[in-house]
Amino acid sequence: MSFIPIIDLANSYQLNDWFLSAMILTLLLMLVIMGPYRYDYVKSFLSMFRFKSPDGDVSYPLLSTGENIAVFILSSLSIGISVGIYSHDLMEEGFSQVVFLLWYSFLVVLCLVIKLMLYTVTNKILYRRQIITLKPGRWNCFFVMSYSVAGLFILIFSFFVVFLDIHLLALLIFAYFMRVLVIAGRIFKIKTTLFKNQRSNSGFIMYLCAFELAPILIEFMLTSRLFGLI
């Protein structure tokens, strides 16, 4: 019985130069933007899992509007890079990999922008009715923080997969692990921060189904049908 090695240090994946350049540029830009706030990112991300003494507020790095937009787009590129590595021929010549990266990343950005808009509209209504006490803008910054941390870790792991010749299945598992981790943290914050003063659990359940559970189901169906990644 033969086993497939998880790591093969003797070889590495052969990668298209343009795609590799996109990977390196994305990583460098994320490090330049997020690096000065690294301690705030660590503190904010860990606050998502402080179950024994939950915070009454959300924590996030105080990036400028431009920095938040940039790191949001770069995080989407990181997701596109990981999907490209998993689903495409890394040795293919030309720009097809980069075109796929830009196209897929645009779809990710579009979907998340729509989600943020729905978050904003809904949270404004709930905030005016005093069902929640957190301003919508603060929740959006928290969402971008959690998303950018996951994107950075997935991008770094993508480099490990490429240069250490780690089996591609490990990238898929790690990406979904980060996704579950971030969603679990957001659900915890929805309960302890957004709906900490709610009168019943019905609002929390409806909010959870609409903004966290339903998008996961839709994403699973679209990803499986369009790309066959699952």
Rosetta constraint file for C-alpha pairs under 8 A:
AtomPair CA 5 CA 167 HARMONIC 7.53 0.50
AtomPair CA 6 CA 165 HARMONIC 7.99 0.50
AtomPair CA 6 CA 166 HARMONIC 5.36 0.50
AtomPair CA 6 CA 167 HARMONIC 5.27 0.50
AtomPair CA 6 CA 170 HARMONIC 7.92 0.50
AtomPair CA 7 CA 164 HARMONIC 6.29 0.50
AtomPair CA 7 CA 165 HARMONIC 5.71 0.50
AtomPair CA 7 CA 166 HARMONIC 4.48 0.50
AtomPair CA 7 CA 167 HARMONIC 6.69 0.50
AtomPair CA 8 CA 12 HARMONIC 7.55 0.50
AtomPair CA 8 CA 164 HARMONIC 6.35 0.50
AtomPair CA 8 CA 165 HARMONIC 5.33 0.50
AtomPair CA 8 CA 166 HARMONIC 6.55 0.50
AtomPair CA 9 CA 164 HARMONIC 5.57 0.50
AtomPair CA 9 CA 165 HARMONIC 6.62 0.50
AtomPair CA 11 CA 163 HARMONIC 7.99 0.50
AtomPair CA 11 CA 164 HARMONIC 7.32 0.50
AtomPair CA 11 CA 165 HARMONIC 6.29 0.50
AtomPair CA 12 CA 162 HARMONIC 6.05 0.50
AtomPair CA 12 CA 163 HARMONIC 5.02 0.50
AtomPair CA 12 CA 164 HARMONIC 5.74 0.50
AtomPair CA 12 CA 165 HARMONIC 4.58 0.50
AtomPair CA 13 CA 90 HARMONIC 7.17 0.50
AtomPair CA 13 CA 162 HARMONIC 5.29 0.50
AtomPair CA 13 CA 163 HARMONIC 6.57 0.50
AtomPair CA 13 CA 165 HARMONIC 5.94 0.50
AtomPair CA 14 CA 90 HARMONIC 6.17 0.50
AtomPair CA 14 CA 91 HARMONIC 5.50 0.50
AtomPair CA 15 CA 19 HARMONIC 7.09 0.50
AtomPair CA 15 CA 20 HARMONIC 6.34 0.50
AtomPair CA 15 CA 90 HARMONIC 4.79 0.50
AtomPair CA 15 CA 91 HARMONIC 5.18 0.50
AtomPair CA 15 CA 92 HARMONIC 7.96 0.50
AtomPair CA 15 CA 162 HARMONIC 7.92 0.50
AtomPair CA 16 CA 20 HARMONIC 6.12 0.50
AtomPair CA 16 CA 90 HARMONIC 5.95 0.50
AtomPair CA 16 CA 91 HARMONIC 5.41 0.50
AtomPair CA 16 CA 92 HARMONIC 6.37 0.50
AtomPair CA 16 CA 93 HARMONIC 6.30 0.50
AtomPair CA 16 CA 94 HARMONIC 7.78 0.50
AtomPair CA 16 CA 97 HARMONIC 7.93 0.50
AtomPair CA 17 CA 21 HARMONIC 6.03 0.50
AtomPair CA 18 CA 22 HARMONIC 6.27 0.50
AtomPair CA 18 CA 94 HARMONIC 7.92 0.50
AtomPair CA 18 CA 95 HARMONIC 7.00 0.50
AtomPair CA 18 CA 98 HARMONIC 6.87 0.50
AtomPair CA 19 CA 23 HARMONIC 6.30 0.50
AtomPair CA 19 CA 95 HARMONIC 7.99 0.50
AtomPair CA 19 CA 97 HARMONIC 6.34 0.50
AtomPair CA 19 CA 98 HARMONIC 5.66 0.50
AtomPair CA 20 CA 24 HARMONIC 6.25 0.50
AtomPair CA 21 CA 25 HARMONIC 6.04 0.50
AtomPair CA 22 CA 26 HARMONIC 6.00 0.50
AtomPair CA 22 CA 98 HARMONIC 7.68 0.50
AtomPair CA 23 CA 27 HARMONIC 6.24 0.50
AtomPair CA 23 CA 78 HARMONIC 7.76 0.50
AtomPair CA 23 CA 81 HARMONIC 6.93 0.50
AtomPair CA 23 CA 155 HARMONIC 7.88 0.50
AtomPair CA 24 CA 28 HARMONIC 6.14 0.50
AtomPair CA 25 CA 29 HARMONIC 6.11 0.50
AtomPair CA 26 CA 30 HARMONIC 6.18 0.50
AtomPair CA 26 CA 74 HARMONIC 6.21 0.50
AtomPair CA 26 CA 77 HARMONIC 7.29 0.50
AtomPair CA 26 CA 78 HARMONIC 7.23 0.50
AtomPair CA 27 CA 31 HARMONIC 6.15 0.50
AtomPair CA 27 CA 152 HARMONIC 7.57 0.50
AtomPair CA 27 CA 155 HARMONIC 7.16 0.50
AtomPair CA 27 CA 156 HARMONIC 7.70 0.50
AtomPair CA 28 CA 32 HARMONIC 6.12 0.50
AtomPair CA 29 CA 33 HARMONIC 6.23 0.50
AtomPair CA 29 CA 74 HARMONIC 7.79 0.50
AtomPair CA 30 CA 34 HARMONIC 5.78 0.50
AtomPair CA 30 CA 35 HARMONIC 7.69 0.50
AtomPair CA 30 CA 71 HARMONIC 6.40 0.50
AtomPair CA 30 CA 74 HARMONIC 6.69 0.50
AtomPair CA 30 CA 75 HARMONIC 7.98 0.50
AtomPair CA 30 CA 152 HARMONIC 7.28 0.50
AtomPair CA 31 CA 35 HARMONIC 5.00 0.50
AtomPair CA 32 CA 36 HARMONIC 7.40 0.50
AtomPair CA 33 CA 37 HARMONIC 7.89 0.50
AtomPair CA 33 CA 67 HARMONIC 6.78 0.50
AtomPair CA 33 CA 71 HARMONIC 7.16 0.50
AtomPair CA 34 CA 38 HARMONIC 6.06 0.50
AtomPair CA 34 CA 41 HARMONIC 7.91 0.50
AtomPair CA 34 CA 71 HARMONIC 7.79 0.50
AtomPair CA 37 CA 41 HARMONIC 6.18 0.50
AtomPair CA 37 CA 61 HARMONIC 6.31 0.50
AtomPair CA 38 CA 42 HARMONIC 6.26 0.50
AtomPair CA 39 CA 43 HARMONIC 6.14 0.50
AtomPair CA 40 CA 44 HARMONIC 5.91 0.50
AtomPair CA 40 CA 60 HARMONIC 6.69 0.50
AtomPair CA 40 CA 61 HARMONIC 5.20 0.50
AtomPair CA 41 CA 45 HARMONIC 5.93 0.50
AtomPair CA 41 CA 60 HARMONIC 6.70 0.50
AtomPair CA 41 CA 61 HARMONIC 6.02 0.50
AtomPair CA 41 CA 145 HARMONIC 7.26 0.50
AtomPair CA 41 CA 149 HARMONIC 7.51 0.50
AtomPair CA 42 CA 46 HARMONIC 6.09 0.50
AtomPair CA 43 CA 47 HARMONIC 6.16 0.50
AtomPair CA 43 CA 59 HARMONIC 7.67 0.50
AtomPair CA 44 CA 48 HARMONIC 6.98 0.50
AtomPair CA 44 CA 58 HARMONIC 7.77 0.50
AtomPair CA 44 CA 59 HARMONIC 4.90 0.50
AtomPair CA 44 CA 60 HARMONIC 5.15 0.50
AtomPair CA 44 CA 61 HARMONIC 7.26 0.50
AtomPair CA 44 CA 145 HARMONIC 7.78 0.50
AtomPair CA 45 CA 49 HARMONIC 7.81 0.50
AtomPair CA 45 CA 60 HARMONIC 7.98 0.50
AtomPair CA 45 CA 145 HARMONIC 7.67 0.50
AtomPair CA 45 CA 146 HARMONIC 6.47 0.50
AtomPair CA 45 CA 149 HARMONIC 7.66 0.50
AtomPair CA 46 CA 50 HARMONIC 6.88 0.50
AtomPair CA 47 CA 54 HARMONIC 7.87 0.50
AtomPair CA 47 CA 55 HARMONIC 7.30 0.50
AtomPair CA 47 CA 58 HARMONIC 7.94 0.50
AtomPair CA 47 CA 59 HARMONIC 7.11 0.50
AtomPair CA 48 CA 185 HARMONIC 4.69 0.50
AtomPair CA 48 CA 186 HARMONIC 6.86 0.50
AtomPair CA 48 CA 188 HARMONIC 6.95 0.50
AtomPair CA 48 CA 189 HARMONIC 6.53 0.50
AtomPair CA 49 CA 185 HARMONIC 5.90 0.50
AtomPair CA 49 CA 188 HARMONIC 7.51 0.50
AtomPair CA 50 CA 54 HARMONIC 5.38 0.50
AtomPair CA 50 CA 55 HARMONIC 7.47 0.50
AtomPair CA 54 CA 192 HARMONIC 6.70 0.50
AtomPair CA 55 CA 192 HARMONIC 7.33 0.50
AtomPair CA 55 CA 193 HARMONIC 7.33 0.50
AtomPair CA 56 CA 192 HARMONIC 6.72 0.50
AtomPair CA 56 CA 193 HARMONIC 5.49 0.50
AtomPair CA 56 CA 196 HARMONIC 7.96 0.50
AtomPair CA 57 CA 134 HARMONIC 7.52 0.50
AtomPair CA 57 CA 193 HARMONIC 5.73 0.50
AtomPair CA 58 CA 138 HARMONIC 7.35 0.50
AtomPair CA 58 CA 139 HARMONIC 7.26 0.50
AtomPair CA 58 CA 142 HARMONIC 6.60 0.50
AtomPair CA 58 CA 189 HARMONIC 7.51 0.50
AtomPair CA 58 CA 193 HARMONIC 7.14 0.50
AtomPair CA 59 CA 142 HARMONIC 6.66 0.50
AtomPair CA 60 CA 141 HARMONIC 6.60 0.50
AtomPair CA 60 CA 142 HARMONIC 5.50 0.50
AtomPair CA 60 CA 145 HARMONIC 6.14 0.50
AtomPair CA 61 CA 145 HARMONIC 7.29 0.50
AtomPair CA 63 CA 67 HARMONIC 5.70 0.50
AtomPair CA 63 CA 68 HARMONIC 5.97 0.50
AtomPair CA 64 CA 68 HARMONIC 6.18 0.50
AtomPair CA 65 CA 69 HARMONIC 6.26 0.50
AtomPair CA 66 CA 70 HARMONIC 6.09 0.50
AtomPair CA 67 CA 71 HARMONIC 6.03 0.50
AtomPair CA 68 CA 72 HARMONIC 6.00 0.50
AtomPair CA 68 CA 141 HARMONIC 7.76 0.50
AtomPair CA 68 CA 144 HARMONIC 7.20 0.50
AtomPair CA 69 CA 73 HARMONIC 6.30 0.50
AtomPair CA 70 CA 74 HARMONIC 6.11 0.50
AtomPair CA 71 CA 75 HARMONIC 5.91 0.50
AtomPair CA 71 CA 148 HARMONIC 6.43 0.50
AtomPair CA 72 CA 76 HARMONIC 6.42 0.50
AtomPair CA 72 CA 109 HARMONIC 7.88 0.50
AtomPair CA 72 CA 144 HARMONIC 6.36 0.50
AtomPair CA 72 CA 147 HARMONIC 7.58 0.50
AtomPair CA 72 CA 148 HARMONIC 6.32 0.50
AtomPair CA 73 CA 77 HARMONIC 6.32 0.50
AtomPair CA 73 CA 105 HARMONIC 7.97 0.50
AtomPair CA 73 CA 109 HARMONIC 6.62 0.50
AtomPair CA 74 CA 78 HARMONIC 6.23 0.50
AtomPair CA 75 CA 79 HARMONIC 6.46 0.50
AtomPair CA 75 CA 147 HARMONIC 7.09 0.50
AtomPair CA 75 CA 148 HARMONIC 5.29 0.50
AtomPair CA 75 CA 150 HARMONIC 7.90 0.50
AtomPair CA 75 CA 151 HARMONIC 4.64 0.50
AtomPair CA 75 CA 152 HARMONIC 6.56 0.50
AtomPair CA 76 CA 80 HARMONIC 6.28 0.50
AtomPair CA 76 CA 105 HARMONIC 5.29 0.50
AtomPair CA 76 CA 106 HARMONIC 7.75 0.50
AtomPair CA 76 CA 108 HARMONIC 6.03 0.50
AtomPair CA 76 CA 109 HARMONIC 6.11 0.50
AtomPair CA 76 CA 151 HARMONIC 7.03 0.50
AtomPair CA 77 CA 81 HARMONIC 6.04 0.50
AtomPair CA 77 CA 101 HARMONIC 7.01 0.50
AtomPair CA 77 CA 102 HARMONIC 7.35 0.50
AtomPair CA 77 CA 105 HARMONIC 5.16 0.50
AtomPair CA 78 CA 82 HARMONIC 6.36 0.50
AtomPair CA 78 CA 151 HARMONIC 5.55 0.50
AtomPair CA 78 CA 152 HARMONIC 6.92 0.50
AtomPair CA 78 CA 154 HARMONIC 6.90 0.50
AtomPair CA 78 CA 155 HARMONIC 5.21 0.50
AtomPair CA 79 CA 83 HARMONIC 6.30 0.50
AtomPair CA 79 CA 105 HARMONIC 7.10 0.50
AtomPair CA 79 CA 151 HARMONIC 6.21 0.50
AtomPair CA 79 CA 154 HARMONIC 7.16 0.50
AtomPair CA 79 CA 155 HARMONIC 7.29 0.50
AtomPair CA 80 CA 84 HARMONIC 6.01 0.50
AtomPair CA 80 CA 101 HARMONIC 5.18 0.50
AtomPair CA 80 CA 102 HARMONIC 7.48 0.50
AtomPair CA 80 CA 104 HARMONIC 5.73 0.50
AtomPair CA 80 CA 105 HARMONIC 5.08 0.50
AtomPair CA 81 CA 85 HARMONIC 6.16 0.50
AtomPair CA 81 CA 101 HARMONIC 6.11 0.50
AtomPair CA 81 CA 155 HARMONIC 7.30 0.50
AtomPair CA 81 CA 158 HARMONIC 7.79 0.50
AtomPair CA 82 CA 86 HARMONIC 6.21 0.50
AtomPair CA 82 CA 154 HARMONIC 7.10 0.50
AtomPair CA 82 CA 155 HARMONIC 6.76 0.50
AtomPair CA 82 CA 158 HARMONIC 5.99 0.50
AtomPair CA 82 CA 171 HARMONIC 7.43 0.50
AtomPair CA 83 CA 87 HARMONIC 5.96 0.50
AtomPair CA 84 CA 88 HARMONIC 5.38 0.50
AtomPair CA 84 CA 97 HARMONIC 6.84 0.50
AtomPair CA 84 CA 100 HARMONIC 7.20 0.50
AtomPair CA 84 CA 101 HARMONIC 6.41 0.50
AtomPair CA 85 CA 89 HARMONIC 7.59 0.50
AtomPair CA 85 CA 90 HARMONIC 6.58 0.50
AtomPair CA 85 CA 158 HARMONIC 7.67 0.50
AtomPair CA 85 CA 168 HARMONIC 7.97 0.50
AtomPair CA 86 CA 168 HARMONIC 6.00 0.50
AtomPair CA 86 CA 169 HARMONIC 8.00 0.50
AtomPair CA 86 CA 171 HARMONIC 7.43 0.50
AtomPair CA 86 CA 172 HARMONIC 7.43 0.50
AtomPair CA 87 CA 227 HARMONIC 7.75 0.50
AtomPair CA 87 CA 229 HARMONIC 7.04 0.50
AtomPair CA 88 CA 97 HARMONIC 7.23 0.50
AtomPair CA 90 CA 97 HARMONIC 7.92 0.50
AtomPair CA 92 CA 96 HARMONIC 7.84 0.50
AtomPair CA 92 CA 97 HARMONIC 7.70 0.50
AtomPair CA 95 CA 99 HARMONIC 6.03 0.50
AtomPair CA 96 CA 100 HARMONIC 6.14 0.50
AtomPair CA 97 CA 101 HARMONIC 6.10 0.50
AtomPair CA 98 CA 102 HARMONIC 6.15 0.50
AtomPair CA 99 CA 103 HARMONIC 6.04 0.50
AtomPair CA 100 CA 104 HARMONIC 5.85 0.50
AtomPair CA 101 CA 105 HARMONIC 5.89 0.50
AtomPair CA 102 CA 106 HARMONIC 5.99 0.50
AtomPair CA 103 CA 107 HARMONIC 6.46 0.50
AtomPair CA 104 CA 108 HARMONIC 6.35 0.50
AtomPair CA 105 CA 109 HARMONIC 6.13 0.50
AtomPair CA 106 CA 110 HARMONIC 6.04 0.50
AtomPair CA 107 CA 111 HARMONIC 6.12 0.50
AtomPair CA 108 CA 112 HARMONIC 6.16 0.50
AtomPair CA 109 CA 113 HARMONIC 5.96 0.50
AtomPair CA 110 CA 114 HARMONIC 6.27 0.50
AtomPair CA 111 CA 115 HARMONIC 6.26 0.50
AtomPair CA 112 CA 116 HARMONIC 6.06 0.50
AtomPair CA 113 CA 117 HARMONIC 6.14 0.50
AtomPair CA 114 CA 118 HARMONIC 6.24 0.50
AtomPair CA 115 CA 119 HARMONIC 6.09 0.50
AtomPair CA 115 CA 211 HARMONIC 7.54 0.50
AtomPair CA 116 CA 120 HARMONIC 6.06 0.50
AtomPair CA 116 CA 140 HARMONIC 6.66 0.50
AtomPair CA 117 CA 121 HARMONIC 6.20 0.50
AtomPair CA 118 CA 122 HARMONIC 6.01 0.50
AtomPair CA 119 CA 123 HARMONIC 5.84 0.50
AtomPair CA 119 CA 136 HARMONIC 7.54 0.50
AtomPair CA 119 CA 140 HARMONIC 7.63 0.50
AtomPair CA 119 CA 211 HARMONIC 7.69 0.50
AtomPair CA 120 CA 124 HARMONIC 5.99 0.50
AtomPair CA 120 CA 136 HARMONIC 5.53 0.50
AtomPair CA 120 CA 137 HARMONIC 7.32 0.50
AtomPair CA 120 CA 140 HARMONIC 7.46 0.50
AtomPair CA 121 CA 125 HARMONIC 6.46 0.50
AtomPair CA 122 CA 126 HARMONIC 6.26 0.50
AtomPair CA 123 CA 127 HARMONIC 5.76 0.50
AtomPair CA 123 CA 132 HARMONIC 7.63 0.50
AtomPair CA 123 CA 135 HARMONIC 7.52 0.50
AtomPair CA 123 CA 136 HARMONIC 5.40 0.50
AtomPair CA 124 CA 128 HARMONIC 6.10 0.50
AtomPair CA 124 CA 135 HARMONIC 7.48 0.50
AtomPair CA 124 CA 136 HARMONIC 6.03 0.50
AtomPair CA 125 CA 129 HARMONIC 6.33 0.50
AtomPair CA 126 CA 130 HARMONIC 6.07 0.50
AtomPair CA 126 CA 131 HARMONIC 5.16 0.50
AtomPair CA 126 CA 132 HARMONIC 5.72 0.50
AtomPair CA 127 CA 131 HARMONIC 6.04 0.50
AtomPair CA 127 CA 132 HARMONIC 5.12 0.50
AtomPair CA 127 CA 133 HARMONIC 5.90 0.50
AtomPair CA 127 CA 134 HARMONIC 6.93 0.50
AtomPair CA 127 CA 135 HARMONIC 6.74 0.50
AtomPair CA 127 CA 136 HARMONIC 7.66 0.50
AtomPair CA 131 CA 195 HARMONIC 7.13 0.50
AtomPair CA 131 CA 197 HARMONIC 7.15 0.50
AtomPair CA 131 CA 198 HARMONIC 5.98 0.50
AtomPair CA 132 CA 194 HARMONIC 5.21 0.50
AtomPair CA 132 CA 195 HARMONIC 5.73 0.50
AtomPair CA 132 CA 196 HARMONIC 7.60 0.50
AtomPair CA 132 CA 197 HARMONIC 7.05 0.50
AtomPair CA 132 CA 198 HARMONIC 7.27 0.50
AtomPair CA 133 CA 194 HARMONIC 6.73 0.50
AtomPair CA 134 CA 138 HARMONIC 6.97 0.50
AtomPair CA 134 CA 139 HARMONIC 7.23 0.50
AtomPair CA 134 CA 193 HARMONIC 7.33 0.50
AtomPair CA 134 CA 194 HARMONIC 6.20 0.50
AtomPair CA 135 CA 139 HARMONIC 6.89 0.50
AtomPair CA 136 CA 140 HARMONIC 6.39 0.50
AtomPair CA 137 CA 141 HARMONIC 6.34 0.50
AtomPair CA 138 CA 142 HARMONIC 6.26 0.50
AtomPair CA 139 CA 143 HARMONIC 6.12 0.50
AtomPair CA 140 CA 144 HARMONIC 6.26 0.50
AtomPair CA 141 CA 145 HARMONIC 6.14 0.50
AtomPair CA 142 CA 146 HARMONIC 6.34 0.50
AtomPair CA 143 CA 147 HARMONIC 6.17 0.50
AtomPair CA 143 CA 186 HARMONIC 7.81 0.50
AtomPair CA 144 CA 148 HARMONIC 5.92 0.50
AtomPair CA 145 CA 149 HARMONIC 6.28 0.50
AtomPair CA 146 CA 150 HARMONIC 6.39 0.50
AtomPair CA 146 CA 182 HARMONIC 6.25 0.50
AtomPair CA 147 CA 151 HARMONIC 6.13 0.50
AtomPair CA 147 CA 182 HARMONIC 7.37 0.50
AtomPair CA 148 CA 152 HARMONIC 6.08 0.50
AtomPair CA 149 CA 153 HARMONIC 6.33 0.50
AtomPair CA 150 CA 154 HARMONIC 6.13 0.50
AtomPair CA 150 CA 178 HARMONIC 5.85 0.50
AtomPair CA 150 CA 179 HARMONIC 7.15 0.50
AtomPair CA 150 CA 182 HARMONIC 7.19 0.50
AtomPair CA 151 CA 155 HARMONIC 6.10 0.50
AtomPair CA 152 CA 156 HARMONIC 6.22 0.50
AtomPair CA 153 CA 157 HARMONIC 6.12 0.50
AtomPair CA 154 CA 158 HARMONIC 6.10 0.50
AtomPair CA 154 CA 171 HARMONIC 7.94 0.50
AtomPair CA 154 CA 174 HARMONIC 7.29 0.50
AtomPair CA 154 CA 175 HARMONIC 5.97 0.50
AtomPair CA 154 CA 178 HARMONIC 7.62 0.50
AtomPair CA 155 CA 159 HARMONIC 6.58 0.50
AtomPair CA 156 CA 160 HARMONIC 6.63 0.50
AtomPair CA 157 CA 161 HARMONIC 6.27 0.50
AtomPair CA 157 CA 171 HARMONIC 7.06 0.50
AtomPair CA 157 CA 174 HARMONIC 7.93 0.50
AtomPair CA 158 CA 162 HARMONIC 6.27 0.50
AtomPair CA 158 CA 171 HARMONIC 6.69 0.50
AtomPair CA 159 CA 163 HARMONIC 6.03 0.50
AtomPair CA 160 CA 164 HARMONIC 5.41 0.50
AtomPair CA 160 CA 165 HARMONIC 7.44 0.50
AtomPair CA 160 CA 166 HARMONIC 6.99 0.50
AtomPair CA 161 CA 165 HARMONIC 5.31 0.50
AtomPair CA 161 CA 166 HARMONIC 4.47 0.50
AtomPair CA 161 CA 167 HARMONIC 6.84 0.50
AtomPair CA 161 CA 168 HARMONIC 6.87 0.50
AtomPair CA 161 CA 170 HARMONIC 7.96 0.50
AtomPair CA 161 CA 171 HARMONIC 6.92 0.50
AtomPair CA 162 CA 166 HARMONIC 6.95 0.50
AtomPair CA 166 CA 170 HARMONIC 7.00 0.50
AtomPair CA 167 CA 171 HARMONIC 7.48 0.50
AtomPair CA 168 CA 172 HARMONIC 6.75 0.50
AtomPair CA 169 CA 173 HARMONIC 6.25 0.50
AtomPair CA 170 CA 174 HARMONIC 6.02 0.50
AtomPair CA 171 CA 175 HARMONIC 6.02 0.50
AtomPair CA 172 CA 176 HARMONIC 6.28 0.50
AtomPair CA 173 CA 177 HARMONIC 6.05 0.50
AtomPair CA 174 CA 178 HARMONIC 6.21 0.50
AtomPair CA 175 CA 179 HARMONIC 6.24 0.50
AtomPair CA 176 CA 180 HARMONIC 6.09 0.50
AtomPair CA 177 CA 181 HARMONIC 6.09 0.50
AtomPair CA 178 CA 182 HARMONIC 6.13 0.50
AtomPair CA 179 CA 183 HARMONIC 6.12 0.50
AtomPair CA 180 CA 184 HARMONIC 5.95 0.50
AtomPair CA 181 CA 185 HARMONIC 6.28 0.50
AtomPair CA 182 CA 186 HARMONIC 6.20 0.50
AtomPair CA 183 CA 187 HARMONIC 6.10 0.50
AtomPair CA 183 CA 212 HARMONIC 7.30 0.50
AtomPair CA 184 CA 188 HARMONIC 6.24 0.50
AtomPair CA 185 CA 189 HARMONIC 6.31 0.50
AtomPair CA 186 CA 190 HARMONIC 6.05 0.50
AtomPair CA 187 CA 191 HARMONIC 6.37 0.50
AtomPair CA 187 CA 208 HARMONIC 7.21 0.50
AtomPair CA 187 CA 212 HARMONIC 7.80 0.50
AtomPair CA 188 CA 192 HARMONIC 6.17 0.50
AtomPair CA 189 CA 193 HARMONIC 5.27 0.50
AtomPair CA 189 CA 194 HARMONIC 6.91 0.50
AtomPair CA 190 CA 194 HARMONIC 4.89 0.50
AtomPair CA 190 CA 195 HARMONIC 6.21 0.50
AtomPair CA 190 CA 204 HARMONIC 7.53 0.50
AtomPair CA 190 CA 208 HARMONIC 7.91 0.50
AtomPair CA 191 CA 195 HARMONIC 5.19 0.50
AtomPair CA 191 CA 196 HARMONIC 6.11 0.50
AtomPair CA 191 CA 204 HARMONIC 6.76 0.50
AtomPair CA 192 CA 196 HARMONIC 4.96 0.50
AtomPair CA 195 CA 203 HARMONIC 7.88 0.50
AtomPair CA 195 CA 204 HARMONIC 6.42 0.50
AtomPair CA 198 CA 203 HARMONIC 7.58 0.50
AtomPair CA 200 CA 204 HARMONIC 7.95 0.50
AtomPair CA 201 CA 205 HARMONIC 6.20 0.50
AtomPair CA 202 CA 206 HARMONIC 6.15 0.50
AtomPair CA 203 CA 207 HARMONIC 6.01 0.50
AtomPair CA 204 CA 208 HARMONIC 5.97 0.50
AtomPair CA 205 CA 209 HARMONIC 6.14 0.50
AtomPair CA 206 CA 210 HARMONIC 6.09 0.50
AtomPair CA 207 CA 211 HARMONIC 6.03 0.50
AtomPair CA 207 CA 212 HARMONIC 7.91 0.50
AtomPair CA 208 CA 212 HARMONIC 5.37 0.50
AtomPair CA 208 CA 213 HARMONIC 6.41 0.50
AtomPair CA 209 CA 213 HARMONIC 4.79 0.50
AtomPair CA 209 CA 214 HARMONIC 5.68 0.50
AtomPair CA 210 CA 214 HARMONIC 5.60 0.50
AtomPair CA 210 CA 215 HARMONIC 7.52 0.50
AtomPair CA 211 CA 215 HARMONIC 6.49 0.50
AtomPair CA 212 CA 216 HARMONIC 6.55 0.50
AtomPair CA 213 CA 217 HARMONIC 6.53 0.50
AtomPair CA 214 CA 218 HARMONIC 6.30 0.50
AtomPair CA 215 CA 219 HARMONIC 5.94 0.50
AtomPair CA 216 CA 220 HARMONIC 6.05 0.50
AtomPair CA 217 CA 221 HARMONIC 6.32 0.50
AtomPair CA 218 CA 222 HARMONIC 6.19 0.50
AtomPair CA 219 CA 223 HARMONIC 5.85 0.50
AtomPair CA 220 CA 224 HARMONIC 6.01 0.50
AtomPair CA 220 CA 230 HARMONIC 7.99 0.50
AtomPair CA 221 CA 225 HARMONIC 6.13 0.50
AtomPair CA 222 CA 226 HARMONIC 5.82 0.50
AtomPair CA 222 CA 227 HARMONIC 7.97 0.50
AtomPair CA 223 CA 227 HARMONIC 5.50 0.50
AtomPair CA 223 CA 228 HARMONIC 6.47 0.50
AtomPair CA 223 CA 229 HARMONIC 6.47 0.50
AtomPair CA 223 CA 230 HARMONIC 7.32 0.50
AtomPair CA 224 CA 228 HARMONIC 4.49 0.50
AtomPair CA 224 CA 229 HARMONIC 5.76 0.50
AtomPair CA 224 CA 230 HARMONIC 5.50 0.50
